[in-house]
Amino acid sequence: MAENFYDEIEIEDMTYDGTLQIYHYPCPCGDRFEIGLADLLDGEDIGVCPSCSLMIKVIFEVEDLPQPPPGPGQAAPPVPV
Ligand SMILES: [Zn+2]
């Protein structure tokens, strides 16, 4: 693995935007790293800054994540292929 991460960030050090359902963290370029809650729940752990393309590795436990609100009338349905 030759990934070049800026840093490893604990999820509790990031800011959660409950409206957009993304976590963000200040980037040294002045923008911020972003990773979606859905991405985290999907096993992704890489936050990317859209301005400078730096990356962070997010340290988290799935159990620590807020659960996404279930869709209307549906509780965590399996995804049809
Ligand atoms: Zn940046």
PDB file of the backbone (N, CA, C, O) and the ligand in Angstrom, with CONECT records:
HET     ZN  A 101       1
ATOM      1  N   MET A   1       0.847  -1.198   0.000  1.00  0.00           N
ATOM      2  CA  MET A   1       0.000   0.000   0.000  1.00  0.00           C
ATOM      3  C   MET A   1       0.880   1.245   0.000  1.00  0.00           C
ATOM      4  O   MET A   1       1.699   1.427   0.901  1.00  0.00           O
ATOM      5  N   ALA A   2       0.719   2.085  -0.985  1.00  0.00           N
ATOM      6  CA  ALA A   2       1.537   3.290  -1.058  1.00  0.00           C
ATOM      7  C   ALA A   2       0.674   4.543  -0.941  1.00  0.00           C
ATOM      8  O   ALA A   2       1.014   5.613  -1.447  1.00  0.00           O
ATOM      9  N   GLU A   3      -0.455   4.370  -0.253  1.00  0.00           N
ATOM     10  CA  GLU A   3      -1.336   5.519  -0.084  1.00  0.00           C
ATOM     11  C   GLU A   3      -0.631   6.590   0.733  1.00  0.00           C
ATOM     12  O   GLU A   3       0.067   6.288   1.700  1.00  0.00           O
ATOM     13  N   ASN A   4      -0.813   7.817   0.345  1.00  0.00           N
ATOM     14  CA  ASN A   4      -0.149   8.918   1.041  1.00  0.00           C
ATOM     15  C   ASN A   4      -1.180   9.736   1.796  1.00  0.00           C
ATOM     16  O   ASN A   4      -1.778  10.669   1.259  1.00  0.00           O
ATOM     17  N   PHE A   5      -1.375   9.364   3.064  1.00  0.00           N
ATOM     18  CA  PHE A   5      -2.379  10.049   3.861  1.00  0.00           C
ATOM     19  C   PHE A   5      -1.774  11.245   4.582  1.00  0.00           C
ATOM     20  O   PHE A   5      -0.629  11.216   5.036  1.00  0.00           O
ATOM     21  N   TYR A   6      -2.569  12.278   4.670  1.00  0.00           N
ATOM     22  CA  TYR A   6      -2.147  13.447   5.430  1.00  0.00           C
ATOM     23  C   TYR A   6      -2.093  13.110   6.916  1.00  0.00           C
ATOM     24  O   TYR A   6      -1.167  13.504   7.625  1.00  0.00           O
ATOM     25  N   ASP A   7      -3.114  12.368   7.377  1.00  0.00           N
ATOM     26  CA  ASP A   7      -3.168  12.049   8.803  1.00  0.00           C
ATOM     27  C   ASP A   7      -4.219  10.961   9.037  1.00  0.00           C
ATOM     28  O   ASP A   7      -5.000  10.611   8.152  1.00  0.00           O
ATOM     29  N   GLU A   8      -4.202  10.447  10.263  1.00  0.00           N
ATOM     30  CA  GLU A   8      -5.259   9.539  10.683  1.00  0.00           C
ATOM     31  C   GLU A   8      -6.056  10.271  11.749  1.00  0.00           C
ATOM     32  O   GLU A   8      -5.496  10.779  12.721  1.00  0.00           O
ATOM     33  N   ILE A   9      -7.350  10.320  11.561  1.00  0.00           N
ATOM     34  CA  ILE A   9      -8.207  11.125  12.433  1.00  0.00           C
ATOM     35  C   ILE A   9      -9.266  10.260  13.102  1.00  0.00           C
ATOM     36  O   ILE A   9      -9.968   9.491  12.445  1.00  0.00           O
ATOM     37  N   GLU A  10      -9.369  10.399  14.420  1.00  0.00           N
ATOM     38  CA  GLU A  10     -10.430   9.684  15.138  1.00  0.00           C
ATOM     39  C   GLU A  10     -11.777  10.314  14.780  1.00  0.00           C
ATOM     40  O   GLU A  10     -11.894  11.532  14.648  1.00  0.00           O
ATOM     41  N   ILE A  11     -12.772   9.475  14.629  1.00  0.00           N
ATOM     42  CA  ILE A  11     -14.084   9.974  14.217  1.00  0.00           C
ATOM     43  C   ILE A  11     -14.624  11.005  15.201  1.00  0.00           C
ATOM     44  O   ILE A  11     -15.328  11.934  14.804  1.00  0.00           O
ATOM     45  N   GLU A  12     -14.296  10.846  16.489  1.00  0.00           N
ATOM     46  CA  GLU A  12     -14.818  11.801  17.469  1.00  0.00           C
ATOM     47  C   GLU A  12     -14.146  13.162  17.367  1.00  0.00           C
ATOM     48  O   GLU A  12     -14.623  14.134  17.951  1.00  0.00           O
ATOM     49  N   ASP A  13     -13.040  13.239  16.628  1.00  0.00           N
ATOM     50  CA  ASP A  13     -12.388  14.532  16.415  1.00  0.00           C
ATOM     51  C   ASP A  13     -12.942  15.249  15.187  1.00  0.00           C
ATOM     52  O   ASP A  13     -12.608  16.404  14.925  1.00  0.00           O
ATOM     53  N   MET A  14     -13.784  14.555  14.447  1.00  0.00           N
ATOM     54  CA  MET A  14     -14.375  15.168  13.267  1.00  0.00           C
ATOM     55  C   MET A  14     -15.721  15.806  13.635  1.00  0.00           C
ATOM     56  O   MET A  14     -16.290  15.528  14.690  1.00  0.00           O
ATOM     57  N   THR A  15     -16.205  16.653  12.754  1.00  0.00           N
ATOM     58  CA  THR A  15     -17.489  17.310  12.973  1.00  0.00           C
ATOM     59  C   THR A  15     -18.541  16.632  12.110  1.00  0.00           C
ATOM     60  O   THR A  15     -18.347  16.419  10.913  1.00  0.00           O
ATOM     61  N   TYR A  16     -19.659  16.297  12.744  1.00  0.00           N
ATOM     62  CA  TYR A  16     -20.722  15.617  12.001  1.00  0.00           C
ATOM     63  C   TYR A  16     -21.792  16.619  11.586  1.00  0.00           C
ATOM     64  O   TYR A  16     -22.315  17.370  12.409  1.00  0.00           O
ATOM     65  N   ASP A  17     -22.101  16.615  10.309  1.00  0.00           N
ATOM     66  CA  ASP A  17     -23.178  17.443   9.799  1.00  0.00           C
ATOM     67  C   ASP A  17     -24.401  16.549   9.620  1.00  0.00           C
ATOM     68  O   ASP A  17     -24.483  15.780   8.662  1.00  0.00           O
ATOM     69  N   GLY A  18     -25.348  16.655  10.547  1.00  0.00           N
ATOM     70  CA  GLY A  18     -26.511  15.781  10.520  1.00  0.00           C
ATOM     71  C   GLY A  18     -27.443  16.057   9.359  1.00  0.00           C
ATOM     72  O   GLY A  18     -28.241  15.198   8.984  1.00  0.00           O
ATOM     73  N   THR A  19     -27.350  17.243   8.790  1.00  0.00           N
ATOM     74  CA  THR A  19     -28.217  17.588   7.658  1.00  0.00           C
ATOM     75  C   THR A  19     -27.735  16.909   6.386  1.00  0.00           C
ATOM     76  O   THR A  19     -28.514  16.290   5.661  1.00  0.00           O
ATOM     77  N   LEU A  20     -26.429  17.036   6.127  1.00  0.00           N
ATOM     78  CA  LEU A  20     -25.866  16.436   4.922  1.00  0.00           C
ATOM     79  C   LEU A  20     -25.418  15.003   5.162  1.00  0.00           C
ATOM     80  O   LEU A  20     -25.113  14.267   4.224  1.00  0.00           O
ATOM     81  N   GLN A  21     -25.382  14.609   6.461  1.00  0.00           N
ATOM     82  CA  GLN A  21     -24.915  13.282   6.844  1.00  0.00           C
ATOM     83  C   GLN A  21     -23.493  13.025   6.364  1.00  0.00           C
ATOM     84  O   GLN A  21     -23.183  11.985   5.783  1.00  0.00           O
ATOM     85  N   ILE A  22     -22.635  14.016   6.631  1.00  0.00           N
ATOM     86  CA  ILE A  22     -21.221  13.842   6.334  1.00  0.00           C
ATOM     87  C   ILE A  22     -20.396  14.253   7.548  1.00  0.00           C
ATOM     88  O   ILE A  22     -20.818  15.078   8.358  1.00  0.00           O
ATOM     89  N   TYR A  23     -19.241  13.673   7.652  1.00  0.00           N
ATOM     90  CA  TYR A  23     -18.266  14.108   8.647  1.00  0.00           C
ATOM     91  C   TYR A  23     -17.258  14.986   7.932  1.00  0.00           C
ATOM     92  O   TYR A  23     -16.882  14.714   6.791  1.00  0.00           O
ATOM     93  N   HIS A  24     -16.819  16.047   8.610  1.00  0.00           N
ATOM     94  CA  HIS A  24     -15.765  16.846   7.997  1.00  0.00           C
ATOM     95  C   HIS A  24     -14.711  17.222   9.028  1.00  0.00           C
ATOM     96  O   HIS A  24     -14.933  17.174  10.238  1.00  0.00           O
ATOM     97  N   TYR A  25     -13.552  17.600   8.492  1.00  0.00           N
ATOM     98  CA  TYR A  25     -12.400  17.895   9.328  1.00  0.00           C
ATOM     99  C   TYR A  25     -11.557  18.929   8.591  1.00  0.00           C
ATOM    100  O   TYR A  25     -11.366  18.822   7.379  1.00  0.00           O
ATOM    101  N   PRO A  26     -11.047  19.940   9.315  1.00  0.00           N
ATOM    102  CA  PRO A  26     -10.296  21.007   8.640  1.00  0.00           C
ATOM    103  C   PRO A  26      -9.074  20.481   7.896  1.00  0.00           C
ATOM    104  O   PRO A  26      -8.321  19.659   8.418  1.00  0.00           O
ATOM    105  N   CYS A  27      -8.887  20.964   6.678  1.00  0.00           N
ATOM    106  CA  CYS A  27      -7.723  20.616   5.878  1.00  0.00           C
ATOM    107  C   CYS A  27      -6.743  21.786   5.953  1.00  0.00           C
ATOM    108  O   CYS A  27      -7.168  22.939   6.027  1.00  0.00           O
ATOM    109  N   PRO A  28      -5.454  21.510   5.935  1.00  0.00           N
ATOM    110  CA  PRO A  28      -4.466  22.600   5.997  1.00  0.00           C
ATOM    111  C   PRO A  28      -4.573  23.587   4.841  1.00  0.00           C
ATOM    112  O   PRO A  28      -4.031  24.688   4.930  1.00  0.00           O
ATOM    113  N   CYS A  29      -5.254  23.227   3.763  1.00  0.00           N
ATOM    114  CA  CYS A  29      -5.369  24.143   2.627  1.00  0.00           C
ATOM    115  C   CYS A  29      -6.465  25.179   2.857  1.00  0.00           C
ATOM    116  O   CYS A  29      -6.603  26.119   2.074  1.00  0.00           O
ATOM    117  N   GLY A  30      -7.247  25.013   3.927  1.00  0.00           N
ATOM    118  CA  GLY A  30      -8.316  25.958   4.202  1.00  0.00           C
ATOM    119  C   GLY A  30      -9.690  25.398   3.896  1.00  0.00           C
ATOM    120  O   GLY A  30     -10.700  25.918   4.370  1.00  0.00           O
ATOM    121  N   ASP A  31      -9.728  24.350   3.113  1.00  0.00           N
ATOM    122  CA  ASP A  31     -10.992  23.655   2.853  1.00  0.00           C
ATOM    123  C   ASP A  31     -11.136  22.591   3.936  1.00  0.00           C
ATOM    124  O   ASP A  31     -10.575  22.737   5.021  1.00  0.00           O
ATOM    125  N   ARG A  32     -11.859  21.555   3.665  1.00  0.00           N
ATOM    126  CA  ARG A  32     -11.996  20.507   4.666  1.00  0.00           C
ATOM    127  C   ARG A  32     -12.184  19.146   4.023  1.00  0.00           C
ATOM    128  O   ARG A  32     -12.734  19.003   2.932  1.00  0.00           O
ATOM    129  N   PHE A  33     -11.699  18.159   4.754  1.00  0.00           N
ATOM    130  CA  PHE A  33     -11.895  16.775   4.337  1.00  0.00           C
ATOM    131  C   PHE A  33     -13.361  16.412   4.555  1.00  0.00           C
ATOM    132  O   PHE A  33     -14.005  16.911   5.478  1.00  0.00           O
ATOM    133  N   GLU A  34     -13.864  15.561   3.717  1.00  0.00           N
ATOM    134  CA  GLU A  34     -15.252  15.129   3.864  1.00  0.00           C
ATOM    135  C   GLU A  34     -15.366  13.629   3.625  1.00  0.00           C
ATOM    136  O   GLU A  34     -14.696  13.051   2.769  1.00  0.00           O
ATOM    137  N   ILE A  35     -16.243  13.026   4.419  1.00  0.00           N
ATOM    138  CA  ILE A  35     -16.613  11.634   4.134  1.00  0.00           C
ATOM    139  C   ILE A  35     -18.053  11.449   4.575  1.00  0.00           C
ATOM    140  O   ILE A  35     -18.442  11.905   5.650  1.00  0.00           O
ATOM    141  N   GLY A  36     -18.827  10.796   3.765  1.00  0.00           N
ATOM    142  CA  GLY A  36     -20.245  10.628   4.050  1.00  0.00           C
ATOM    143  C   GLY A  36     -20.490   9.519   5.056  1.00  0.00           C
ATOM    144  O   GLY A  36     -19.755   8.533   5.106  1.00  0.00           O
ATOM    145  N   LEU A  37     -21.533   9.692   5.855  1.00  0.00           N
ATOM    146  CA  LEU A  37     -21.914   8.650   6.806  1.00  0.00           C
ATOM    147  C   LEU A  37     -22.180   7.343   6.072  1.00  0.00           C
ATOM    148  O   LEU A  37     -21.801   6.269   6.539  1.00  0.00           O
ATOM    149  N   ALA A  38     -22.833   7.442   4.921  1.00  0.00           N
ATOM    150  CA  ALA A  38     -23.140   6.233   4.145  1.00  0.00           C
ATOM    151  C   ALA A  38     -21.858   5.531   3.709  1.00  0.00           C
ATOM    152  O   ALA A  38     -21.802   4.303   3.646  1.00  0.00           O
ATOM    153  N   ASP A  39     -20.817   6.332   3.406  1.00  0.00           N
ATOM    154  CA  ASP A  39     -19.539   5.737   3.006  1.00  0.00           C
ATOM    155  C   ASP A  39     -18.916   4.984   4.175  1.00  0.00           C
ATOM    156  O   ASP A  39     -18.389   3.883   4.016  1.00  0.00           O
ATOM    157  N   LEU A  40     -18.988   5.605   5.361  1.00  0.00           N
ATOM    158  CA  LEU A  40     -18.443   4.962   6.555  1.00  0.00           C
ATOM    159  C   LEU A  40     -19.177   3.654   6.836  1.00  0.00           C
ATOM    160  O   LEU A  40     -18.560   2.629   7.126  1.00  0.00           O
ATOM    161  N   LEU A  41     -20.508   3.709   6.746  1.00  0.00           N
ATOM    162  CA  LEU A  41     -21.312   2.515   6.992  1.00  0.00           C
ATOM    163  C   LEU A  41     -21.022   1.448   5.940  1.00  0.00           C
ATOM    164  O   LEU A  41     -21.241   0.258   6.168  1.00  0.00           O
ATOM    165  N   ASP A  42     -20.527   1.893   4.788  1.00  0.00           N
ATOM    166  CA  ASP A  42     -20.215   0.983   3.697  1.00  0.00           C
ATOM    167  C   ASP A  42     -18.802   0.424   3.814  1.00  0.00           C
ATOM    168  O   ASP A  42     -18.368  -0.383   2.992  1.00  0.00           O
ATOM    169  N   GLY A  43     -18.090   0.870   4.855  1.00  0.00           N
ATOM    170  CA  GLY A  43     -16.750   0.348   5.075  1.00  0.00           C
ATOM    171  C   GLY A  43     -15.644   1.266   4.587  1.00  0.00           C
ATOM    172  O   GLY A  43     -14.462   0.971   4.767  1.00  0.00           O
ATOM    173  N   GLU A  44     -16.024   2.385   3.967  1.00  0.00           N
ATOM    174  CA  GLU A  44     -15.021   3.343   3.511  1.00  0.00           C
ATOM    175  C   GLU A  44     -14.444   4.072   4.728  1.00  0.00           C
ATOM    176  O   GLU A  44     -15.168   4.348   5.684  1.00  0.00           O
ATOM    177  N   ASP A  45     -13.164   4.381   4.696  1.00  0.00           N
ATOM    178  CA  ASP A  45     -12.586   5.103   5.821  1.00  0.00           C
ATOM    179  C   ASP A  45     -11.636   6.209   5.349  1.00  0.00           C
ATOM    180  O   ASP A  45     -10.789   6.674   6.111  1.00  0.00           O
ATOM    181  N   ILE A  46     -11.784   6.625   4.088  1.00  0.00           N
ATOM    182  CA  ILE A  46     -10.906   7.641   3.527  1.00  0.00           C
ATOM    183  C   ILE A  46     -11.686   8.930   3.280  1.00  0.00           C
ATOM    184  O   ILE A  46     -12.629   8.963   2.490  1.00  0.00           O
ATOM    185  N   GLY A  47     -11.271   9.991   3.976  1.00  0.00           N
ATOM    186  CA  GLY A  47     -11.869  11.295   3.741  1.00  0.00           C
ATOM    187  C   GLY A  47     -10.999  12.066   2.772  1.00  0.00           C
ATOM    188  O   GLY A  47      -9.772  12.046   2.875  1.00  0.00           O
ATOM    189  N   VAL A  48     -11.633  12.749   1.827  1.00  0.00           N
ATOM    190  CA  VAL A  48     -10.883  13.468   0.795  1.00  0.00           C
ATOM    191  C   VAL A  48     -11.216  14.956   0.839  1.00  0.00           C
ATOM    192  O   VAL A  48     -12.374  15.331   1.017  1.00  0.00           O
ATOM    193  N   CYS A  49     -10.204  15.797   0.677  1.00  0.00           N
ATOM    194  CA  CYS A  49     -10.433  17.224   0.532  1.00  0.00           C
ATOM    195  C   CYS A  49     -10.662  17.507  -0.943  1.00  0.00           C
ATOM    196  O   CYS A  49      -9.806  17.200  -1.773  1.00  0.00           O
ATOM    197  N   PRO A  50     -11.809  18.090  -1.281  1.00  0.00           N
ATOM    198  CA  PRO A  50     -12.124  18.338  -2.689  1.00  0.00           C
ATOM    199  C   PRO A  50     -11.231  19.397  -3.335  1.00  0.00           C
ATOM    200  O   PRO A  50     -11.151  19.478  -4.560  1.00  0.00           O
ATOM    201  N   SER A  51     -10.558  20.214  -2.512  1.00  0.00           N
ATOM    202  CA  SER A  51      -9.751  21.300  -3.066  1.00  0.00           C
ATOM    203  C   SER A  51      -8.320  20.887  -3.392  1.00  0.00           C
ATOM    204  O   SER A  51      -7.773  21.285  -4.420  1.00  0.00           O
ATOM    205  N   CYS A  52      -7.719  20.092  -2.521  1.00  0.00           N
ATOM    206  CA  CYS A  52      -6.296  19.785  -2.727  1.00  0.00           C
ATOM    207  C   CYS A  52      -6.038  18.295  -2.860  1.00  0.00           C
ATOM    208  O   CYS A  52      -4.900  17.882  -3.085  1.00  0.00           O
ATOM    209  N   SER A  53      -7.093  17.470  -2.722  1.00  0.00           N
ATOM    210  CA  SER A  53      -6.975  16.026  -2.908  1.00  0.00           C
ATOM    211  C   SER A  53      -6.149  15.315  -1.841  1.00  0.00           C
ATOM    212  O   SER A  53      -5.800  14.146  -2.004  1.00  0.00           O
ATOM    213  N   LEU A  54      -5.834  16.017  -0.744  1.00  0.00           N
ATOM    214  CA  LEU A  54      -5.229  15.309   0.379  1.00  0.00           C
ATOM    215  C   LEU A  54      -6.254  14.324   0.929  1.00  0.00           C
ATOM    216  O   LEU A  54      -7.458  14.486   0.732  1.00  0.00           O
ATOM    217  N   MET A  55      -5.760  13.307   1.616  1.00  0.00           N
ATOM    218  CA  MET A  55      -6.663  12.306   2.174  1.00  0.00           C
ATOM    219  C   MET A  55      -6.354  12.076   3.648  1.00  0.00           C
ATOM    220  O   MET A  55      -5.216  12.224   4.092  1.00  0.00           O
ATOM    221  N   ILE A  56      -7.377  11.716   4.382  1.00  0.00           N
ATOM    222  CA  ILE A  56      -7.190  11.276   5.762  1.00  0.00           C
ATOM    223  C   ILE A  56      -7.798   9.896   5.913  1.00  0.00           C
ATOM    224  O   ILE A  56      -8.735   9.519   5.209  1.00  0.00           O
ATOM    225  N   LYS A  57      -7.237   9.164   6.846  1.00  0.00           N
ATOM    226  CA  LYS A  57      -7.823   7.873   7.185  1.00  0.00           C
ATOM    227  C   LYS A  57      -8.629   8.072   8.452  1.00  0.00           C
ATOM    228  O   LYS A  57      -8.107   8.545   9.462  1.00  0.00           O
ATOM    229  N   VAL A  58      -9.889   7.716   8.400  1.00  0.00           N
ATOM    230  CA  VAL A  58     -10.772   7.925   9.540  1.00  0.00           C
ATOM    231  C   VAL A  58     -10.770   6.681  10.420  1.00  0.00           C
ATOM    232  O   VAL A  58     -11.024   5.570   9.954  1.00  0.00           O
ATOM    233  N   ILE A  59     -10.477   6.892  11.710  1.00  0.00           N
ATOM    234  CA  ILE A  59     -10.469   5.792  12.666  1.00  0.00           C
ATOM    235  C   ILE A  59     -11.837   5.742  13.334  1.00  0.00           C
ATOM    236  O   ILE A  59     -12.227   6.694  14.010  1.00  0.00           O
ATOM    237  N   PHE A  60     -12.559   4.666  13.158  1.00  0.00           N
ATOM    238  CA  PHE A  60     -13.905   4.592  13.744  1.00  0.00           C
ATOM    239  C   PHE A  60     -14.348   3.153  13.927  1.00  0.00           C
ATOM    240  O   PHE A  60     -13.794   2.226  13.336  1.00  0.00           O
ATOM    241  N   GLU A  61     -15.354   2.996  14.757  1.00  0.00           N
ATOM    242  CA  GLU A  61     -16.027   1.711  14.902  1.00  0.00           C
ATOM    243  C   GLU A  61     -17.437   1.890  14.337  1.00  0.00           C
ATOM    244  O   GLU A  61     -18.083   2.903  14.603  1.00  0.00           O
ATOM    245  N   VAL A  62     -17.908   0.937  13.575  1.00  0.00           N
ATOM    246  CA  VAL A  62     -19.235   1.054  12.984  1.00  0.00           C
ATOM    247  C   VAL A  62     -20.292   1.285  14.067  1.00  0.00           C
ATOM    248  O   VAL A  62     -21.276   1.994  13.854  1.00  0.00           O
ATOM    249  N   GLU A  63     -20.063   0.663  15.250  1.00  0.00           N
ATOM    250  CA  GLU A  63     -21.042   0.811  16.336  1.00  0.00           C
ATOM    251  C   GLU A  63     -21.117   2.252  16.831  1.00  0.00           C
ATOM    252  O   GLU A  63     -22.109   2.648  17.443  1.00  0.00           O
ATOM    253  N   ASP A  64     -20.067   3.039  16.567  1.00  0.00           N
ATOM    254  CA  ASP A  64     -20.043   4.419  17.045  1.00  0.00           C
ATOM    255  C   ASP A  64     -20.821   5.358  16.127  1.00  0.00           C
ATOM    256  O   ASP A  64     -21.121   6.491  16.505  1.00  0.00           O
ATOM    257  N   LEU A  65     -21.145   4.895  14.929  1.00  0.00           N
ATOM    258  CA  LEU A  65     -21.779   5.779  13.970  1.00  0.00           C
ATOM    259  C   LEU A  65     -23.264   5.952  14.259  1.00  0.00           C
ATOM    260  O   LEU A  65     -23.928   5.018  14.708  1.00  0.00           O
ATOM    261  N   PRO A  66     -23.780   7.143  14.001  1.00  0.00           N
ATOM    262  CA  PRO A  66     -25.226   7.320  14.110  1.00  0.00           C
ATOM    263  C   PRO A  66     -25.900   6.505  13.013  1.00  0.00           C
ATOM    264  O   PRO A  66     -25.388   6.397  11.900  1.00  0.00           O
ATOM    265  N   GLN A  67     -27.035   5.943  13.337  1.00  0.00           N
ATOM    266  CA  GLN A  67     -27.738   5.145  12.340  1.00  0.00           C
ATOM    267  C   GLN A  67     -28.503   6.067  11.403  1.00  0.00           C
ATOM    268  O   GLN A  67     -29.153   7.006  11.861  1.00  0.00           O
ATOM    269  N   PRO A  68     -28.437   5.817  10.106  1.00  0.00           N
ATOM    270  CA  PRO A  68     -29.200   6.646   9.167  1.00  0.00           C
ATOM    271  C   PRO A  68     -30.685   6.403   9.395  1.00  0.00           C
ATOM    272  O   PRO A  68     -31.100   5.292   9.724  1.00  0.00           O
ATOM    273  N   PRO A  69     -31.480   7.456   9.216  1.00  0.00           N
ATOM    274  CA  PRO A  69     -32.920   7.291   9.398  1.00  0.00           C
ATOM    275  C   PRO A  69     -33.461   6.323   8.361  1.00  0.00           C
ATOM    276  O   PRO A  69     -33.142   6.444   7.178  1.00  0.00           O
ATOM    277  N   PRO A  70     -34.271   5.370   8.783  1.00  0.00           N
ATOM    278  CA  PRO A  70     -34.833   4.413   7.819  1.00  0.00           C
ATOM    279  C   PRO A  70     -35.772   5.113   6.860  1.00  0.00           C
ATOM    280  O   PRO A  70     -36.413   6.103   7.214  1.00  0.00           O
ATOM    281  N   GLY A  71     -35.851   4.603   5.664  1.00  0.00           N
ATOM    282  CA  GLY A  71     -36.751   5.189   4.678  1.00  0.00           C
ATOM    283  C   GLY A  71     -38.183   5.003   5.126  1.00  0.00           C
ATOM    284  O   GLY A  71     -38.458   4.183   6.003  1.00  0.00           O
ATOM    285  N   PRO A  72     -39.091   5.745   4.543  1.00  0.00           N
ATOM    286  CA  PRO A  72     -40.505   5.641   4.938  1.00  0.00           C
ATOM    287  C   PRO A  72     -41.044   4.238   4.708  1.00  0.00           C
ATOM    288  O   PRO A  72     -41.042   3.733   3.585  1.00  0.00           O
ATOM    289  N   GLY A  73     -41.498   3.627   5.770  1.00  0.00           N
ATOM    290  CA  GLY A  73     -42.108   2.307   5.661  1.00  0.00           C
ATOM    291  C   GLY A  73     -41.121   1.186   5.447  1.00  0.00           C
ATOM    292  O   GLY A  73     -41.505   0.041   5.210  1.00  0.00           O
ATOM    293  N   GLN A  74     -39.815   1.528   5.533  1.00  0.00           N
ATOM    294  CA  GLN A  74     -38.825   0.479   5.303  1.00  0.00           C
ATOM    295  C   GLN A  74     -37.759   0.538   6.390  1.00  0.00           C
ATOM    296  O   GLN A  74     -37.282   1.617   6.740  1.00  0.00           O
ATOM    297  N   ALA A  75     -37.394  -0.599   6.912  1.00  0.00           N
ATOM    298  CA  ALA A  75     -36.353  -0.662   7.921  1.00  0.00           C
ATOM    299  C   ALA A  75     -35.187  -1.485   7.377  1.00  0.00           C
ATOM    300  O   ALA A  75     -35.239  -2.715   7.338  1.00  0.00           O
ATOM    301  N   ALA A  76     -34.145  -0.788   6.964  1.00  0.00           N
ATOM    302  CA  ALA A  76     -32.928  -1.420   6.454  1.00  0.00           C
ATOM    303  C   ALA A  76     -33.223  -2.558   5.478  1.00  0.00           C
ATOM    304  O   ALA A  76     -32.886  -3.710   5.748  1.00  0.00           O
ATOM    305  N   PRO A  77     -33.845  -2.242   4.356  1.00  0.00           N
ATOM    306  CA  PRO A  77     -34.142  -3.301   3.378  1.00  0.00           C
ATOM    307  C   PRO A  77     -32.868  -3.744   2.678  1.00  0.00           C
ATOM    308  O   PRO A  77     -31.944  -2.947   2.513  1.00  0.00           O
ATOM    309  N   PRO A  78     -32.804  -5.004   2.264  1.00  0.00           N
ATOM    310  CA  PRO A  78     -31.659  -5.445   1.473  1.00  0.00           C
ATOM    311  C   PRO A  78     -31.678  -4.744   0.132  1.00  0.00           C
ATOM    312  O   PRO A  78     -32.741  -4.438  -0.406  1.00  0.00           O
ATOM    313  N   VAL A  79     -30.491  -4.490  -0.405  1.00  0.00           N
ATOM    314  CA  VAL A  79     -30.423  -3.782  -1.686  1.00  0.00           C
ATOM    315  C   VAL A  79     -30.594  -4.764  -2.830  1.00  0.00           C
ATOM    316  O   VAL A  79     -29.769  -5.661  -3.007  1.00  0.00           O
ATOM    317  N   PRO A  80     -31.647  -4.606  -3.601  1.00  0.00           N
ATOM    318  CA  PRO A  80     -31.856  -5.498  -4.763  1.00  0.00           C
ATOM    319  C   PRO A  80     -30.821  -5.213  -5.842  1.00  0.00           C
ATOM    320  O   PRO A  80     -30.426  -4.066  -6.049  1.00  0.00           O
ATOM    321  N   VAL A  81     -30.396  -6.240  -6.512  1.00  0.00           N
ATOM    322  CA  VAL A  81     -29.400  -6.069  -7.567  1.00  0.00           C
ATOM    323  C   VAL A  81     -30.097  -5.988  -8.911  1.00  0.00           C
ATOM    324  O   VAL A  81     -29.438  -5.843  -9.940  1.00  0.00           O
TER     325      VAL A  81
HETATM  326 ZN    ZN A 101      -7.290  20.610   1.221  1.00  0.00          ZN2+
END
